[in-house]
Amino acid sequence: MIRSLSAIAALAMVAALAIAGCGGSSSGSSGSGAYGSGESAASTKAEGSESAAAAAVSAASVGDVGKVLVDSKGLTLYYFEKDKGGKSACYGACASAWPPLTTSGTAHGMSGVDASKLGTTKRSDGAVQVTYAGWPLYTYVADTKPGEDNGTDVKAFGAPWYPLHPNGEKAGD
């Protein structure tokens, strides 16, 4: 029930942003890693970016789902079951509710992460999104502090969302 209310609140916030004409897009370049297509993440360069910020992915214990991937702020990272072939299917309102983890530098695997599973994929909006085990990674707007997993098993934008364990398997259900 609480997850449903969190999802509804997040979707209402996204709808308000969309009505207000707010949206997001970021710039990046092409690239990918072991699970994407194209160049390696190490060869990724920023296009139109003032700084080359590298995304960091690590593992941490989160709620009832156990050890999962988190970003540099400790926020849970999710995958979207609608994504196919290492490509994102989440744009517009979806990307406002589930911001993609993007990078304009090399994605780095930190504590507890298998760096060989890290890669990147070029989004249709030009940004470079970090992937893990072939899945594009996202945060969730309803997660506001480390240790939250309000997006686990949320069905939104056409498919469910789950965090990933460091072995690349889905967490939750």
C-alpha positions in Angstrom: 0.0 0.0 0.0 2.8 2.4 0.9 4.7 1.7 -2.3 1.5 2.3 -4.3 1.0 5.6 -2.6 4.6 6.6 -3.1 4.3 5.7 -6.8 1.1 7.7 -7.1 2.7 10.7 -5.5 5.7 10.5 -7.7 3.5 10.1 -10.8 1.4 13.1 -9.7 4.6 15.1 -9.4 5.7 14.1 -12.8 2.3 15.0 -14.3 2.6 18.4 -12.6 6.0 19.0 -14.1 4.8 17.9 -17.6 1.8 20.3 -17.4 4.1 23.1 -16.3 6.2 22.5 -19.4 9.2 21.3 -17.4 11.2 18.5 -18.8 14.8 17.3 -18.8 17.4 16.4 -21.3 21.0 16.1 -21.0 23.8 15.9 -23.4 26.5 13.2 -23.8 28.1 11.1 -26.4 28.1 7.6 -27.7 29.7 4.7 -26.0 29.0 1.4 -24.3 30.8 -1.3 -22.4 30.7 -5.0 -22.1 26.9 -5.1 -22.3 26.1 -2.3 -24.7 27.0 -1.6 -28.3 29.7 0.6 -29.7 32.8 1.9 -28.0 33.9 1.1 -24.4 32.9 3.3 -21.5 36.5 4.3 -21.1 36.5 5.9 -24.5 33.3 8.0 -23.8 33.9 11.8 -24.1 31.5 14.5 -23.2 29.8 16.5 -26.0 28.6 19.9 -25.0 29.4 19.2 -21.3 31.3 21.7 -19.2 32.8 18.9 -17.0 33.4 15.2 -17.5 31.6 13.8 -14.5 32.0 10.1 -14.2 29.2 8.0 -12.7 30.1 5.8 -9.7 28.2 2.6 -8.9 28.6 0.7 -5.7 26.7 -1.9 -3.7 24.9 -1.3 -0.4 22.3 -3.0 1.8 18.9 -1.5 1.1 15.6 -2.2 3.0 14.3 -5.8 2.6 15.9 -6.3 -0.9 19.4 -6.8 0.5 22.6 -5.7 -1.2 21.8 -3.8 -4.4 23.4 -1.3 -6.7 23.4 2.4 -5.6 24.7 5.6 -7.1 27.3 7.9 -5.7 24.7 9.5 -3.3 23.7 6.0 -2.0 20.4 6.1 -3.9 19.0 2.8 -5.1 19.5 2.1 -8.8 16.7 0.3 -10.7 16.3 -1.4 -14.0 13.1 -1.3 -16.2 11.8 -4.5 -17.6 10.6 -2.7 -20.7 14.2 -1.9 -21.7 15.4 -4.3 -24.4 18.8 -5.0 -25.9 20.6 -2.6 -23.6 18.5 0.3 -24.8 16.3 2.6 -22.7 12.6 2.7 -23.3 12.1 5.5 -20.7 11.8 9.0 -21.9 9.7 12.1 -21.2 7.5 11.7 -18.1 9.0 8.3 -17.5 12.6 9.8 -17.3 11.3 12.6 -15.0 10.0 9.9 -12.5 12.9 7.5 -13.1 15.9 9.7 -13.9 18.5 7.7 -15.9 22.0 7.4 -14.4 24.1 9.3 -17.0 27.7 9.9 -17.3 30.0 12.1 -19.4 33.1 10.2 -18.3 33.9 6.6 -17.5 31.5 4.7 -15.3 33.3 3.4 -12.3 32.5 0.3 -10.2 33.2 0.9 -6.6 32.8 -1.4 -3.5 31.0 -4.6 -4.2 30.4 -4.0 -8.0 31.7 -6.3 -10.8 33.3 -3.7 -13.1 33.1 -6.1 -16.0 29.2 -5.8 -15.9 29.4 -1.9 -16.2 28.9 -0.3 -19.6 27.0 2.6 -21.2 24.4 3.0 -23.9 23.6 6.1 -25.9 20.1 7.4 -25.3 18.0 8.7 -28.1 18.2 12.2 -26.4 22.0 12.0 -26.8 22.9 11.3 -23.2 25.1 8.4 -22.2 23.4 6.1 -19.7 25.2 3.7 -17.4 24.3 0.0 -17.8 24.9 -3.0 -15.6 24.6 -6.5 -16.9 23.1 -5.0 -20.0 20.3 -3.1 -18.1 20.2 0.7 -18.3 20.2 2.1 -14.7 17.8 4.7 -13.2 17.1 6.3 -9.8 13.5 7.0 -8.6 12.2 10.4 -7.5 10.4 8.9 -4.5 13.7 7.7 -3.1 15.0 10.8 -1.3 17.7 9.3 0.9 20.1 6.3 0.9 18.5 3.0 2.0 15.2 3.6 0.4 13.7 1.3 -2.3 10.3 2.9 -2.9 10.5 1.8 -6.6 10.9 -1.9 -6.0 8.2 -3.8 -7.9 6.4 -0.6 -9.0 4.6 -1.1 -12.3 4.8 2.2 -14.2 5.2 3.3 -17.8 4.4 -0.2 -19.1 6.5 -2.5 -17.0 7.8 -3.2 -13.5 11.0 -1.7 -11.9 13.5 -3.5 -9.7 16.9 -2.9 -8.1 19.7 -5.1 -9.2 21.9 -7.2 -7.0 25.7 -7.0 -7.7 25.5 -10.3 -9.6 23.1 -8.6 -12.1 20.0 -10.4 -10.9 16.8 -8.5 -10.0 16.0 -7.8 -6.4 12.5 -7.6 -4.9 9.2 -9.1 -6.1 
